[in-house]
Amino acid sequence: MTAVVDLFEHGVQILTDGSVDPSPADPSTSAGQDDGVIQVEPPPGVGATFGGARLSESSRHAGERHPDGDELVYLVRGQASVSLETDDAGPEVYELRPGEVLVVPRGRWHRLLIDAPSELLFLTPGRTEVRRRPGA
């Protein structure tokens, strides 16, 4: 299927058979047990989502991770960093310049840190788990 899509309006779904569905999808969301983690499941047959975001502030959640694969975060314009949690003392923060992509390892908790209005593209595999901020 040939289609022109504004990734900043809605992402496209990369299906498990390798084809692409450019129509907007509604992922299902469910709260986890009382651990404060929200599970976001892609629609059946979707392997990954390719989309964009225009952001002027950092992520409001306490982190997200993708258990099904590595995520790609590409900075189109602006100033942004990605904070990756480690098992050690503190997070690793990776500052991106426009035109750079960061590979976020599978299952690694991370947050976007926005220093100036930014446009980013994402290639996100499968499921997403999001931690709510305490008190949210």
C-alpha positions in Angstrom: 0.0 0.0 0.0 1.3 3.4 -0.9 0.6 6.2 1.6 1.9 9.5 2.8 1.8 9.8 6.5 2.7 12.7 8.9 4.5 10.7 11.6 3.9 13.6 14.1 0.1 13.1 13.7 0.1 9.3 14.1 2.7 6.5 13.7 2.6 3.7 11.2 2.5 0.0 12.3 5.1 -2.4 11.1 3.3 -5.7 11.0 4.9 -9.1 11.9 4.7 -10.2 8.2 6.9 -7.2 7.2 4.1 -5.1 5.7 3.2 -1.6 6.9 -0.2 -0.4 8.1 -0.4 3.4 7.8 -3.8 3.7 9.5 -3.8 4.9 13.1 -3.9 2.1 15.7 -5.3 2.0 19.2 -3.0 0.0 21.4 -4.6 -1.6 24.4 -3.5 -0.4 27.9 -3.8 -2.1 31.2 -2.5 -1.3 34.6 -0.2 -3.8 36.1 -0.6 -5.1 39.6 0.0 -2.5 42.3 3.6 -1.9 41.1 2.7 1.3 39.3 3.5 -0.1 35.8 1.2 0.3 32.9 1.3 -2.3 30.1 0.8 -1.0 26.6 0.1 -3.8 24.1 0.3 -3.3 20.3 -2.7 -4.5 18.3 -2.5 -8.1 17.1 0.0 -8.6 14.3 1.9 -5.4 15.0 5.7 -5.9 15.5 6.8 -2.3 15.9 5.6 1.3 15.6 7.3 4.1 13.7 6.3 7.5 14.8 7.2 11.0 15.8 6.8 13.4 18.6 7.1 17.2 19.1 8.0 17.8 22.7 8.7 20.9 24.8 9.1 19.2 28.2 10.7 16.0 29.5 8.8 12.8 29.9 6.2 13.0 32.7 6.4 9.3 33.6 9.1 7.7 35.8 10.5 5.7 32.9 9.5 3.3 30.2 11.0 0.1 28.7 10.4 -2.2 25.8 10.7 -5.9 26.6 10.3 -7.1 23.0 13.4 -5.4 21.4 15.7 -2.4 21.1 14.1 1.0 20.5 15.6 3.7 18.2 15.3 7.3 19.2 16.3 9.8 16.4 16.6 13.6 17.1 15.4 15.5 14.1 15.8 19.0 15.7 16.1 20.6 19.1 18.0 19.6 22.2 17.2 16.4 23.9 18.9 13.6 26.0 17.9 10.1 27.0 18.5 9.0 30.5 19.1 5.2 30.8 18.9 3.5 34.2 21.7 1.4 35.2 22.2 -1.2 38.0 24.9 1.0 39.4 25.0 4.4 41.1 23.0 6.5 38.7 21.6 6.8 35.2 23.6 7.2 32.0 22.6 10.3 30.1 23.1 10.4 26.4 22.9 13.9 24.8 21.7 13.8 21.2 22.4 16.2 18.4 20.1 16.6 15.4 20.7 13.8 13.0 21.8 11.3 15.7 20.0 8.1 16.8 20.3 6.3 20.1 19.7 2.6 20.4 17.9 2.0 23.7 18.6 -1.6 24.7 15.7 -4.0 25.1 14.2 -3.9 28.6 16.2 -0.9 29.8 14.2 1.8 31.7 14.6 5.2 30.1 13.2 8.7 30.0 13.4 11.6 27.5 15.0 14.8 28.8 14.0 17.8 26.7 16.2 20.9 27.0 14.6 22.9 24.2 11.6 22.2 21.9 12.4 19.1 19.9 11.2 16.8 17.2 12.0 13.1 17.6 11.3 9.9 15.6 10.9 6.6 17.3 11.0 3.0 16.1 9.5 1.1 19.0 9.2 -2.7 19.1 6.2 -4.5 20.5 5.1 -3.9 24.0 5.8 -0.9 26.2 5.8 -0.7 30.0 5.5 2.7 31.6 6.1 3.5 35.3 3.8 6.1 36.8 5.4 8.8 38.9 4.7 8.3 42.6 1.4 10.0 43.5 0.2 10.1 39.9 
